[in-house]
Amino acid sequence: MEAIRQFVKVKDQKVNITLPDDFIADEVEVIILAKNDISYHLSEEQIKLLDNRLNEPESEYITSSESLNLLKKKYGF
């Protein structure tokens, strides 16, 4: 998959995107995000999960490598 990221100005509620000559595709997916919108919103469920994780005893912590290895073993990627 080839991805192109561009910041373009909005003019009259429209954007104009010019693709490189070597970009070959008959159809593309366009996702519009406001450039200055960097806020992240967590659901109540996500907040509860993170709070529970923060309350776990440090003796149960595992390293990021251990976590990735467990995920690879469980999900096979």
mmCIF file of the N, C-alpha and C atoms, coordinates in Angstrom:
data_MODEL
# 
_entry.id   MODEL 
# 
loop_
_atom_site.group_PDB 
_atom_site.id 
_atom_site.type_symbol 
_atom_site.label_atom_id 
_atom_site.label_alt_id 
_atom_site.label_comp_id 
_atom_site.label_asym_id 
_atom_site.label_entity_id 
_atom_site.label_seq_id 
_atom_site.pdbx_PDB_ins_code 
_atom_site.Cartn_x 
_atom_site.Cartn_y 
_atom_site.Cartn_z 
_atom_site.occupancy 
_atom_site.B_iso_or_equiv 
_atom_site.pdbx_formal_charge 
_atom_site.auth_seq_id 
_atom_site.auth_comp_id 
_atom_site.auth_asym_id 
_atom_site.auth_atom_id 
_atom_site.pdbx_PDB_model_num 
ATOM 1   N N  . MET A 1 1  ? 0.846   -1.177  0.000   1.00 0.00 ? 1  MET A N  1 
ATOM 2   C CA . MET A 1 1  ? 0.000   0.000   0.000   1.00 0.00 ? 1  MET A CA 1 
ATOM 3   C C  . MET A 1 1  ? 0.887   1.234   0.000   1.00 0.00 ? 1  MET A C  1 
ATOM 4   N N  . GLU A 1 2  ? 0.564   2.134   -0.877  1.00 0.00 ? 2  GLU A N  1 
ATOM 5   C CA . GLU A 1 2  ? 1.280   3.403   -0.929  1.00 0.00 ? 2  GLU A CA 1 
ATOM 6   C C  . GLU A 1 2  ? 0.409   4.467   -0.284  1.00 0.00 ? 2  GLU A C  1 
ATOM 7   N N  . ALA A 1 3  ? 1.005   5.263   0.570   1.00 0.00 ? 3  ALA A N  1 
ATOM 8   C CA . ALA A 1 3  ? 0.266   6.332   1.238   1.00 0.00 ? 3  ALA A CA 1 
ATOM 9   C C  . ALA A 1 3  ? 0.963   7.657   0.991   1.00 0.00 ? 3  ALA A C  1 
ATOM 10  N N  . ILE A 1 4  ? 0.171   8.676   0.811   1.00 0.00 ? 4  ILE A N  1 
ATOM 11  C CA . ILE A 1 4  ? 0.693   10.033  0.623   1.00 0.00 ? 4  ILE A CA 1 
ATOM 12  C C  . ILE A 1 4  ? 0.051   10.901  1.684   1.00 0.00 ? 4  ILE A C  1 
ATOM 13  N N  . ARG A 1 5  ? 0.874   11.635  2.383   1.00 0.00 ? 5  ARG A N  1 
ATOM 14  C CA . ARG A 1 5  ? 0.354   12.552  3.392   1.00 0.00 ? 5  ARG A CA 1 
ATOM 15  C C  . ARG A 1 5  ? 0.699   13.969  2.954   1.00 0.00 ? 5  ARG A C  1 
ATOM 16  N N  . GLN A 1 6  ? -0.311  14.810  2.902   1.00 0.00 ? 6  GLN A N  1 
ATOM 17  C CA . GLN A 1 6  ? -0.115  16.194  2.506   1.00 0.00 ? 6  GLN A CA 1 
ATOM 18  C C  . GLN A 1 6  ? -0.924  17.091  3.428   1.00 0.00 ? 6  GLN A C  1 
ATOM 19  N N  . PHE A 1 7  ? -0.404  18.270  3.678   1.00 0.00 ? 7  PHE A N  1 
ATOM 20  C CA . PHE A 1 7  ? -1.174  19.303  4.340   1.00 0.00 ? 7  PHE A CA 1 
ATOM 21  C C  . PHE A 1 7  ? -1.549  20.304  3.260   1.00 0.00 ? 7  PHE A C  1 
ATOM 22  N N  . VAL A 1 8  ? -2.833  20.504  3.065   1.00 0.00 ? 8  VAL A N  1 
ATOM 23  C CA . VAL A 1 8  ? -3.310  21.408  2.019   1.00 0.00 ? 8  VAL A CA 1 
ATOM 24  C C  . VAL A 1 8  ? -4.245  22.446  2.629   1.00 0.00 ? 8  VAL A C  1 
ATOM 25  N N  . LYS A 1 9  ? -4.309  23.593  1.996   1.00 0.00 ? 9  LYS A N  1 
ATOM 26  C CA . LYS A 1 9  ? -5.184  24.669  2.455   1.00 0.00 ? 9  LYS A CA 1 
ATOM 27  C C  . LYS A 1 9  ? -6.606  24.429  1.954   1.00 0.00 ? 9  LYS A C  1 
ATOM 28  N N  . VAL A 1 10 ? -7.562  24.742  2.789   1.00 0.00 ? 10 VAL A N  1 
ATOM 29  C CA . VAL A 1 10 ? -8.970  24.669  2.409   1.00 0.00 ? 10 VAL A CA 1 
ATOM 30  C C  . VAL A 1 10 ? -9.361  26.043  1.869   1.00 0.00 ? 10 VAL A C  1 
ATOM 31  N N  . LYS A 1 11 ? -9.956  26.049  0.682   1.00 0.00 ? 11 LYS A N  1 
ATOM 32  C CA . LYS A 1 11 ? -10.401 27.303  0.079   1.00 0.00 ? 11 LYS A CA 1 
ATOM 33  C C  . LYS A 1 11 ? -11.829 27.110  -0.410  1.00 0.00 ? 11 LYS A C  1 
ATOM 34  N N  . ASP A 1 12 ? -12.728 27.936  0.076   1.00 0.00 ? 12 ASP A N  1 
ATOM 35  C CA . ASP A 1 12 ? -14.144 27.836  -0.287  1.00 0.00 ? 12 ASP A CA 1 
ATOM 36  C C  . ASP A 1 12 ? -14.701 26.448  -0.014  1.00 0.00 ? 12 ASP A C  1 
ATOM 37  N N  . GLN A 1 13 ? -14.317 25.888  1.141   1.00 0.00 ? 13 GLN A N  1 
ATOM 38  C CA . GLN A 1 13 ? -14.781 24.564  1.566   1.00 0.00 ? 13 GLN A CA 1 
ATOM 39  C C  . GLN A 1 13 ? -14.348 23.460  0.599   1.00 0.00 ? 13 GLN A C  1 
ATOM 40  N N  . LYS A 1 14 ? -13.233 23.656  -0.107  1.00 0.00 ? 14 LYS A N  1 
ATOM 41  C CA . LYS A 1 14 ? -12.722 22.656  -1.052  1.00 0.00 ? 14 LYS A CA 1 
ATOM 42  C C  . LYS A 1 14 ? -11.226 22.475  -0.854  1.00 0.00 ? 14 LYS A C  1 
ATOM 43  N N  . VAL A 1 15 ? -10.762 21.284  -1.205  1.00 0.00 ? 15 VAL A N  1 
ATOM 44  C CA . VAL A 1 15 ? -9.320  21.009  -1.222  1.00 0.00 ? 15 VAL A CA 1 
ATOM 45  C C  . VAL A 1 15 ? -8.940  20.485  -2.596  1.00 0.00 ? 15 VAL A C  1 
ATOM 46  N N  . ASN A 1 16 ? -7.721  20.771  -3.002  1.00 0.00 ? 16 ASN A N  1 
ATOM 47  C CA . ASN A 1 16 ? -7.207  20.302  -4.285  1.00 0.00 ? 16 ASN A CA 1 
ATOM 48  C C  . ASN A 1 16 ? -5.943  19.502  -3.995  1.00 0.00 ? 16 ASN A C  1 
ATOM 49  N N  . ILE A 1 17 ? -5.932  18.241  -4.381  1.00 0.00 ? 17 ILE A N  1 
ATOM 50  C CA . ILE A 1 17 ? -4.788  17.369  -4.123  1.00 0.00 ? 17 ILE A CA 1 
ATOM 51  C C  . ILE A 1 17 ? -4.202  16.937  -5.454  1.00 0.00 ? 17 ILE A C  1 
ATOM 52  N N  . THR A 1 18 ? -2.925  17.210  -5.650  1.00 0.00 ? 18 THR A N  1 
ATOM 53  C CA . THR A 1 18 ? -2.229  16.788  -6.863  1.00 0.00 ? 18 THR A CA 1 
ATOM 54  C C  . THR A 1 18 ? -1.371  15.582  -6.515  1.00 0.00 ? 18 THR A C  1 
ATOM 55  N N  . LEU A 1 19 ? -1.584  14.494  -7.215  1.00 0.00 ? 19 LEU A N  1 
ATOM 56  C CA . LEU A 1 19 ? -0.843  13.260  -6.967  1.00 0.00 ? 19 LEU A CA 1 
ATOM 57  C C  . LEU A 1 19 ? 0.413   13.224  -7.821  1.00 0.00 ? 19 LEU A C  1 
ATOM 58  N N  . PRO A 1 20 ? 1.472   12.573  -7.346  1.00 0.00 ? 20 PRO A N  1 
ATOM 59  C CA . PRO A 1 20 ? 2.694   12.453  -8.141  1.00 0.00 ? 20 PRO A CA 1 
ATOM 60  C C  . PRO A 1 20 ? 2.437   11.661  -9.423  1.00 0.00 ? 20 PRO A C  1 
ATOM 61  N N  . ASP A 1 21 ? 3.243   11.894  -10.437 1.00 0.00 ? 21 ASP A N  1 
ATOM 62  C CA . ASP A 1 21 ? 3.085   11.212  -11.722 1.00 0.00 ? 21 ASP A CA 1 
ATOM 63  C C  . ASP A 1 21 ? 3.175   9.694   -11.593 1.00 0.00 ? 21 ASP A C  1 
ATOM 64  N N  . ASP A 1 22 ? 3.999   9.214   -10.654 1.00 0.00 ? 22 ASP A N  1 
ATOM 65  C CA . ASP A 1 22 ? 4.191   7.764   -10.523 1.00 0.00 ? 22 ASP A CA 1 
ATOM 66  C C  . ASP A 1 22 ? 3.151   7.095   -9.618  1.00 0.00 ? 22 ASP A C  1 
ATOM 67  N N  . PHE A 1 23 ? 2.171   7.852   -9.143  1.00 0.00 ? 23 PHE A N  1 
ATOM 68  C CA . PHE A 1 23 ? 1.104   7.272   -8.320  1.00 0.00 ? 23 PHE A CA 1 
ATOM 69  C C  . PHE A 1 23 ? 0.049   6.695   -9.254  1.00 0.00 ? 23 PHE A C  1 
ATOM 70  N N  . ILE A 1 24 ? -0.069  5.376   -9.259  1.00 0.00 ? 24 ILE A N  1 
ATOM 71  C CA . ILE A 1 24 ? -0.996  4.690   -10.165 1.00 0.00 ? 24 ILE A CA 1 
ATOM 72  C C  . ILE A 1 24 ? -2.130  4.076   -9.345  1.00 0.00 ? 24 ILE A C  1 
ATOM 73  N N  . ALA A 1 25 ? -3.327  4.592   -9.542  1.00 0.00 ? 25 ALA A N  1 
ATOM 74  C CA . ALA A 1 25 ? -4.506  4.035   -8.873  1.00 0.00 ? 25 ALA A CA 1 
ATOM 75  C C  . ALA A 1 25 ? -5.746  4.560   -9.580  1.00 0.00 ? 25 ALA A C  1 
ATOM 76  N N  . ASP A 1 26 ? -6.744  3.707   -9.707  1.00 0.00 ? 26 ASP A N  1 
ATOM 77  C CA . ASP A 1 26 ? -8.012  4.126   -10.305 1.00 0.00 ? 26 ASP A CA 1 
ATOM 78  C C  . ASP A 1 26 ? -8.964  4.703   -9.261  1.00 0.00 ? 26 ASP A C  1 
ATOM 79  N N  . GLU A 1 27 ? -8.730  4.342   -7.990  1.00 0.00 ? 27 GLU A N  1 
ATOM 80  C CA . GLU A 1 27 ? -9.603  4.783   -6.916  1.00 0.00 ? 27 GLU A CA 1 
ATOM 81  C C  . GLU A 1 27 ? -8.758  4.921   -5.657  1.00 0.00 ? 27 GLU A C  1 
ATOM 82  N N  . VAL A 1 28 ? -9.056  5.929   -4.843  1.00 0.00 ? 28 VAL A N  1 
ATOM 83  C CA . VAL A 1 28 ? -8.305  6.140   -3.607  1.00 0.00 ? 28 VAL A CA 1 
ATOM 84  C C  . VAL A 1 28 ? -9.273  6.395   -2.458  1.00 0.00 ? 28 VAL A C  1 
ATOM 85  N N  . GLU A 1 29 ? -8.782  6.230   -1.269  1.00 0.00 ? 29 GLU A N  1 
ATOM 86  C CA . GLU A 1 29 ? -9.534  6.572   -0.070  1.00 0.00 ? 29 GLU A CA 1 
ATOM 87  C C  . GLU A 1 29 ? -8.992  7.884   0.460   1.00 0.00 ? 29 GLU A C  1 
ATOM 88  N N  . VAL A 1 30 ? -9.869  8.818   0.758   1.00 0.00 ? 30 VAL A N  1 
ATOM 89  C CA . VAL A 1 30 ? -9.461  10.124  1.270   1.00 0.00 ? 30 VAL A CA 1 
ATOM 90  C C  . VAL A 1 30 ? -10.031 10.284  2.669   1.00 0.00 ? 30 VAL A C  1 
ATOM 91  N N  . ILE A 1 31 ? -9.164  10.604  3.615   1.00 0.00 ? 31 ILE A N  1 
ATOM 92  C CA . ILE A 1 31 ? -9.572  10.845  4.992   1.00 0.00 ? 31 ILE A CA 1 
ATOM 93  C C  . ILE A 1 31 ? -9.195  12.283  5.318   1.00 0.00 ? 31 ILE A C  1 
ATOM 94  N N  . ILE A 1 32 ? -10.151 13.072  5.750   1.00 0.00 ? 32 ILE A N  1 
ATOM 95  C CA . ILE A 1 32 ? -9.913  14.476  6.047   1.00 0.00 ? 32 ILE A CA 1 
ATOM 96  C C  . ILE A 1 32 ? -9.866  14.674  7.560   1.00 0.00 ? 32 ILE A C  1 
ATOM 97  N N  . LEU A 1 33 ? -8.769  15.211  8.058   1.00 0.00 ? 33 LEU A N  1 
ATOM 98  C CA . LEU A 1 33 ? -8.607  15.546  9.470   1.00 0.00 ? 33 LEU A CA 1 
ATOM 99  C C  . LEU A 1 33 ? -8.143  16.988  9.555   1.00 0.00 ? 33 LEU A C  1 
ATOM 100 N N  . ALA A 1 34 ? -8.656  17.724  10.508  1.00 0.00 ? 34 ALA A N  1 
ATOM 101 C CA . ALA A 1 34 ? -8.173  19.083  10.718  1.00 0.00 ? 34 ALA A CA 1 
ATOM 102 C C  . ALA A 1 34 ? -6.731  19.024  11.200  1.00 0.00 ? 34 ALA A C  1 
ATOM 103 N N  . LYS A 1 35 ? -5.859  19.806  10.607  1.00 0.00 ? 35 LYS A N  1 
ATOM 104 C CA . LYS A 1 35 ? -4.432  19.768  10.923  1.00 0.00 ? 35 LYS A CA 1 
ATOM 105 C C  . LYS A 1 35 ? -4.150  20.105  12.377  1.00 0.00 ? 35 LYS A C  1 
ATOM 106 N N  . ASN A 1 36 ? -4.836  21.084  12.915  1.00 0.00 ? 36 ASN A N  1 
ATOM 107 C CA . ASN A 1 36 ? -4.526  21.506  14.274  1.00 0.00 ? 36 ASN A CA 1 
ATOM 108 C C  . ASN A 1 36 ? -5.314  20.746  15.333  1.00 0.00 ? 36 ASN A C  1 
ATOM 109 N N  . ASP A 1 37 ? -6.083  19.749  14.943  1.00 0.00 ? 37 ASP A N  1 
ATOM 110 C CA . ASP A 1 37 ? -6.856  18.968  15.903  1.00 0.00 ? 37 ASP A CA 1 
ATOM 111 C C  . ASP A 1 37 ? -6.010  17.806  16.392  1.00 0.00 ? 37 ASP A C  1 
ATOM 112 N N  . ILE A 1 38 ? -5.350  17.995  17.525  1.00 0.00 ? 38 ILE A N  1 
ATOM 113 C CA . ILE A 1 38 ? -4.495  16.943  18.063  1.00 0.00 ? 38 ILE A CA 1 
ATOM 114 C C  . ILE A 1 38 ? -5.065  16.389  19.366  1.00 0.00 ? 38 ILE A C  1 
ATOM 115 N N  . SER A 1 39 ? -6.338  16.621  19.608  1.00 0.00 ? 39 SER A N  1 
ATOM 116 C CA . SER A 1 39 ? -6.946  16.125  20.833  1.00 0.00 ? 39 SER A CA 1 
ATOM 117 C C  . SER A 1 39 ? -7.302  14.644  20.675  1.00 0.00 ? 39 SER A C  1 
ATOM 118 N N  . TYR A 1 40 ? -7.148  13.922  21.749  1.00 0.00 ? 40 TYR A N  1 
ATOM 119 C CA . TYR A 1 40 ? -7.467  12.501  21.767  1.00 0.00 ? 40 TYR A CA 1 
ATOM 120 C C  . TYR A 1 40 ? -8.531  12.275  22.832  1.00 0.00 ? 40 TYR A C  1 
ATOM 121 N N  . HIS A 1 41 ? -9.537  11.506  22.479  1.00 0.00 ? 41 HIS A N  1 
ATOM 122 C CA . HIS A 1 41 ? -10.622 11.249  23.415  1.00 0.00 ? 41 HIS A CA 1 
ATOM 123 C C  . HIS A 1 41 ? -10.672 9.753   23.705  1.00 0.00 ? 41 HIS A C  1 
ATOM 124 N N  . LEU A 1 42 ? -10.670 9.427   24.976  1.00 0.00 ? 42 LEU A N  1 
ATOM 125 C CA . LEU A 1 42 ? -10.769 8.038   25.405  1.00 0.00 ? 42 LEU A CA 1 
ATOM 126 C C  . LEU A 1 42 ? -12.190 7.755   25.845  1.00 0.00 ? 42 LEU A C  1 
ATOM 127 N N  . SER A 1 43 ? -12.656 6.561   25.533  1.00 0.00 ? 43 SER A N  1 
ATOM 128 C CA . SER A 1 43 ? -13.985 6.147   26.000  1.00 0.00 ? 43 SER A CA 1 
ATOM 129 C C  . SER A 1 43 ? -13.904 5.855   27.500  1.00 0.00 ? 43 SER A C  1 
ATOM 130 N N  . GLU A 1 44 ? -15.052 5.797   28.134  1.00 0.00 ? 44 GLU A N  1 
ATOM 131 C CA . GLU A 1 44 ? -15.101 5.462   29.563  1.00 0.00 ? 44 GLU A CA 1 
ATOM 132 C C  . GLU A 1 44 ? -14.480 4.087   29.817  1.00 0.00 ? 44 GLU A C  1 
ATOM 133 N N  . GLU A 1 45 ? -14.717 3.167   28.889  1.00 0.00 ? 45 GLU A N  1 
ATOM 134 C CA . GLU A 1 45 ? -14.152 1.821   29.019  1.00 0.00 ? 45 GLU A CA 1 
ATOM 135 C C  . GLU A 1 45 ? -12.625 1.860   28.963  1.00 0.00 ? 45 GLU A C  1 
ATOM 136 N N  . GLN A 1 46 ? -12.070 2.664   28.058  1.00 0.00 ? 46 GLN A N  1 
ATOM 137 C CA . GLN A 1 46 ? -10.618 2.783   27.946  1.00 0.00 ? 46 GLN A CA 1 
ATOM 138 C C  . GLN A 1 46 ? -10.023 3.424   29.196  1.00 0.00 ? 46 GLN A C  1 
ATOM 139 N N  . ILE A 1 47 ? -10.687 4.448   29.714  1.00 0.00 ? 47 ILE A N  1 
ATOM 140 C CA . ILE A 1 47 ? -10.213 5.110   30.928  1.00 0.00 ? 47 ILE A CA 1 
ATOM 141 C C  . ILE A 1 47 ? -10.218 4.133   32.099  1.00 0.00 ? 47 ILE A C  1 
ATOM 142 N N  . LYS A 1 48 ? -11.273 3.349   32.212  1.00 0.00 ? 48 LYS A N  1 
ATOM 143 C CA . LYS A 1 48 ? -11.374 2.372   33.298  1.00 0.00 ? 48 LYS A CA 1 
ATOM 144 C C  . LYS A 1 48 ? -10.253 1.328   33.190  1.00 0.00 ? 48 LYS A C  1 
ATOM 145 N N  . LEU A 1 49 ? -10.001 0.848   31.975  1.00 0.00 ? 49 LEU A N  1 
ATOM 146 C CA . LEU A 1 49 ? -8.934  -0.130  31.759  1.00 0.00 ? 49 LEU A CA 1 
ATOM 147 C C  . LEU A 1 49 ? -7.581  0.448   32.150  1.00 0.00 ? 49 LEU A C  1 
ATOM 148 N N  . LEU A 1 50 ? -7.298  1.681   31.719  1.00 0.00 ? 50 LEU A N  1 
ATOM 149 C CA . LEU A 1 50 ? -6.022  2.304   32.049  1.00 0.00 ? 50 LEU A CA 1 
ATOM 150 C C  . LEU A 1 50 ? -5.885  2.544   33.544  1.00 0.00 ? 50 LEU A C  1 
ATOM 151 N N  . ASP A 1 51 ? -6.956  2.980   34.193  1.00 0.00 ? 51 ASP A N  1 
ATOM 152 C CA . ASP A 1 51 ? -6.922  3.162   35.640  1.00 0.00 ? 51 ASP A CA 1 
ATOM 153 C C  . ASP A 1 51 ? -6.636  1.851   36.358  1.00 0.00 ? 51 ASP A C  1 
ATOM 154 N N  . ASN A 1 52 ? -7.264  0.769   35.893  1.00 0.00 ? 52 ASN A N  1 
ATOM 155 C CA . ASN A 1 52 ? -7.014  -0.547  36.496  1.00 0.00 ? 52 ASN A CA 1 
ATOM 156 C C  . ASN A 1 52 ? -5.555  -0.965  36.320  1.00 0.00 ? 52 ASN A C  1 
ATOM 157 N N  . ARG A 1 53 ? -5.017  -0.707  35.143  1.00 0.00 ? 53 ARG A N  1 
ATOM 158 C CA . ARG A 1 53 ? -3.611  -1.054  34.887  1.00 0.00 ? 53 ARG A CA 1 
ATOM 159 C C  . ARG A 1 53 ? -2.677  -0.259  35.786  1.00 0.00 ? 53 ARG A C  1 
ATOM 160 N N  . LEU A 1 54 ? -2.999  1.010   36.007  1.00 0.00 ? 54 LEU A N  1 
ATOM 161 C CA . LEU A 1 54 ? -2.149  1.840   36.865  1.00 0.00 ? 54 LEU A CA 1 
ATOM 162 C C  . LEU A 1 54 ? -2.172  1.372   38.312  1.00 0.00 ? 54 LEU A C  1 
ATOM 163 N N  . ASN A 1 55 ? -3.253  0.710   38.703  1.00 0.00 ? 55 ASN A N  1 
ATOM 164 C CA . ASN A 1 55 ? -3.379  0.238   40.079  1.00 0.00 ? 55 ASN A CA 1 
ATOM 165 C C  . ASN A 1 55 ? -2.793  -1.147  40.293  1.00 0.00 ? 55 ASN A C  1 
ATOM 166 N N  . GLU A 1 56 ? -2.296  -1.788  39.238  1.00 0.00 ? 56 GLU A N  1 
ATOM 167 C CA . GLU A 1 56 ? -1.687  -3.108  39.386  1.00 0.00 ? 56 GLU A CA 1 
ATOM 168 C C  . GLU A 1 56 ? -0.345  -2.974  40.113  1.00 0.00 ? 56 GLU A C  1 
ATOM 169 N N  . PRO A 1 57 ? 0.000   -3.984  40.903  1.00 0.00 ? 57 PRO A N  1 
ATOM 170 C CA . PRO A 1 57 ? 1.293   -3.927  41.601  1.00 0.00 ? 57 PRO A CA 1 
ATOM 171 C C  . PRO A 1 57 ? 2.454   -4.002  40.605  1.00 0.00 ? 57 PRO A C  1 
ATOM 172 N N  . GLU A 1 58 ? 3.513   -3.270  40.896  1.00 0.00 ? 58 GLU A N  1 
ATOM 173 C CA . GLU A 1 58 ? 4.673   -3.246  40.004  1.00 0.00 ? 58 GLU A CA 1 
ATOM 174 C C  . GLU A 1 58 ? 5.276   -4.634  39.795  1.00 0.00 ? 58 GLU A C  1 
ATOM 175 N N  . SER A 1 59 ? 5.079   -5.515  40.746  1.00 0.00 ? 59 SER A N  1 
ATOM 176 C CA . SER A 1 59 ? 5.637   -6.874  40.621  1.00 0.00 ? 59 SER A CA 1 
ATOM 177 C C  . SER A 1 59 ? 5.014   -7.630  39.445  1.00 0.00 ? 59 SER A C  1 
ATOM 178 N N  . GLU A 1 60 ? 3.857   -7.179  38.966  1.00 0.00 ? 60 GLU A N  1 
ATOM 179 C CA . GLU A 1 60 ? 3.197   -7.829  37.838  1.00 0.00 ? 60 GLU A CA 1 
ATOM 180 C C  . GLU A 1 60 ? 3.521   -7.172  36.494  1.00 0.00 ? 60 GLU A C  1 
ATOM 181 N N  . TYR A 1 61 ? 4.326   -6.111  36.504  1.00 0.00 ? 61 TYR A N  1 
ATOM 182 C CA . TYR A 1 61 ? 4.687   -5.430  35.263  1.00 0.00 ? 61 TYR A CA 1 
ATOM 183 C C  . TYR A 1 61 ? 5.528   -6.347  34.390  1.00 0.00 ? 61 TYR A C  1 
ATOM 184 N N  . ILE A 1 62 ? 5.373   -6.220  33.077  1.00 0.00 ? 62 ILE A N  1 
ATOM 185 C CA . ILE A 1 62 ? 6.241   -6.912  32.138  1.00 0.00 ? 62 ILE A CA 1 
ATOM 186 C C  . ILE A 1 62 ? 6.818   -5.878  31.176  1.00 0.00 ? 62 ILE A C  1 
ATOM 187 N N  . THR A 1 63 ? 7.916   -6.226  30.538  1.00 0.00 ? 63 THR A N  1 
ATOM 188 C CA . THR A 1 63 ? 8.553   -5.298  29.618  1.00 0.00 ? 63 THR A CA 1 
ATOM 189 C C  . THR A 1 63 ? 7.759   -5.235  28.315  1.00 0.00 ? 63 THR A C  1 
ATOM 190 N N  . SER A 1 64 ? 8.041   -4.231  27.523  1.00 0.00 ? 64 SER A N  1 
ATOM 191 C CA . SER A 1 64 ? 7.375   -4.117  26.232  1.00 0.00 ? 64 SER A CA 1 
ATOM 192 C C  . SER A 1 64 ? 7.717   -5.305  25.344  1.00 0.00 ? 64 SER A C  1 
ATOM 193 N N  . SER A 1 65 ? 8.950   -5.775  25.415  1.00 0.00 ? 65 SER A N  1 
ATOM 194 C CA . SER A 1 65 ? 9.347   -6.948  24.626  1.00 0.00 ? 65 SER A CA 1 
ATOM 195 C C  . SER A 1 65 ? 8.563   -8.185  25.035  1.00 0.00 ? 65 SER A C  1 
ATOM 196 N N  . GLU A 1 66 ? 8.400   -8.372  26.346  1.00 0.00 ? 66 GLU A N  1 
ATOM 197 C CA . GLU A 1 66 ? 7.611   -9.508  26.826  1.00 0.00 ? 66 GLU A CA 1 
ATOM 198 C C  . GLU A 1 66 ? 6.161   -9.393  26.355  1.00 0.00 ? 66 GLU A C  1 
ATOM 199 N N  . SER A 1 67 ? 5.631   -8.195  26.404  1.00 0.00 ? 67 SER A N  1 
ATOM 200 C CA . SER A 1 67 ? 4.259   -7.967  25.966  1.00 0.00 ? 67 SER A CA 1 
ATOM 201 C C  . SER A 1 67 ? 4.098   -8.291  24.483  1.00 0.00 ? 67 SER A C  1 
ATOM 202 N N  . LEU A 1 68 ? 5.025   -7.805  23.663  1.00 0.00 ? 68 LEU A N  1 
ATOM 203 C CA . LEU A 1 68 ? 4.967   -8.093  22.224  1.00 0.00 ? 68 LEU A CA 1 
ATOM 204 C C  . LEU A 1 68 ? 5.099   -9.578  21.940  1.00 0.00 ? 68 LEU A C  1 
ATOM 205 N N  . ASN A 1 69 ? 5.984   -10.247 22.665  1.00 0.00 ? 69 ASN A N  1 
ATOM 206 C CA . ASN A 1 69 ? 6.146   -11.692 22.464  1.00 0.00 ? 69 ASN A CA 1 
ATOM 207 C C  . ASN A 1 69 ? 4.871   -12.453 22.820  1.00 0.00 ? 69 ASN A C  1 
ATOM 208 N N  . LEU A 1 70 ? 4.204   -12.055 23.882  1.00 0.00 ? 70 LEU A N  1 
ATOM 209 C CA . LEU A 1 70 ? 2.938   -12.695 24.254  1.00 0.00 ? 70 LEU A CA 1 
ATOM 210 C C  . LEU A 1 70 ? 1.873   -12.459 23.183  1.00 0.00 ? 70 LEU A C  1 
ATOM 211 N N  . LEU A 1 71 ? 1.818   -11.249 22.643  1.00 0.00 ? 71 LEU A N  1 
ATOM 212 C CA . LEU A 1 71 ? 0.858   -10.951 21.579  1.00 0.00 ? 71 LEU A CA 1 
ATOM 213 C C  . LEU A 1 71 ? 1.162   -11.759 20.319  1.00 0.00 ? 71 LEU A C  1 
ATOM 214 N N  . LYS A 1 72 ? 2.433   -11.872 19.985  1.00 0.00 ? 72 LYS A N  1 
ATOM 215 C CA . LYS A 1 72 ? 2.830   -12.657 18.801  1.00 0.00 ? 72 LYS A CA 1 
ATOM 216 C C  . LYS A 1 72 ? 2.443   -14.124 18.982  1.00 0.00 ? 72 LYS A C  1 
ATOM 217 N N  . LYS A 1 73 ? 2.692   -14.644 20.182  1.00 0.00 ? 73 LYS A N  1 
ATOM 218 C CA . LYS A 1 73 ? 2.359   -16.049 20.456  1.00 0.00 ? 73 LYS A CA 1 
ATOM 219 C C  . LYS A 1 73 ? 0.851   -16.278 20.392  1.00 0.00 ? 73 LYS A C  1 
ATOM 220 N N  . LYS A 1 74 ? 0.077   -15.348 20.966  1.00 0.00 ? 74 LYS A N  1 
ATOM 221 C CA . LYS A 1 74 ? -1.371  -15.516 21.020  1.00 0.00 ? 74 LYS A CA 1 
ATOM 222 C C  . LYS A 1 74 ? -2.018  -15.310 19.660  1.00 0.00 ? 74 LYS A C  1 
ATOM 223 N N  . TYR A 1 75 ? -1.575  -14.297 18.912  1.00 0.00 ? 75 TYR A N  1 
ATOM 224 C CA . TYR A 1 75 ? -2.252  -13.927 17.675  1.00 0.00 ? 75 TYR A CA 1 
ATOM 225 C C  . TYR A 1 75 ? -1.476  -14.294 16.415  1.00 0.00 ? 75 TYR A C  1 
ATOM 226 N N  . GLY A 1 76 ? -0.261  -14.811 16.592  1.00 0.00 ? 76 GLY A N  1 
ATOM 227 C CA . GLY A 1 76 ? 0.493   -15.323 15.455  1.00 0.00 ? 76 GLY A CA 1 
ATOM 228 C C  . GLY A 1 76 ? 0.986   -14.282 14.464  1.00 0.00 ? 76 GLY A C  1 
ATOM 229 N N  . PHE A 1 77 ? 1.325   -13.104 14.929  1.00 0.00 ? 77 PHE A N  1 
ATOM 230 C CA . PHE A 1 77 ? 1.888   -12.124 14.000  1.00 0.00 ? 77 PHE A CA 1 
ATOM 231 C C  . PHE A 1 77 ? 3.259   -11.690 14.436  1.00 0.00 ? 77 PHE A C  1 
# 
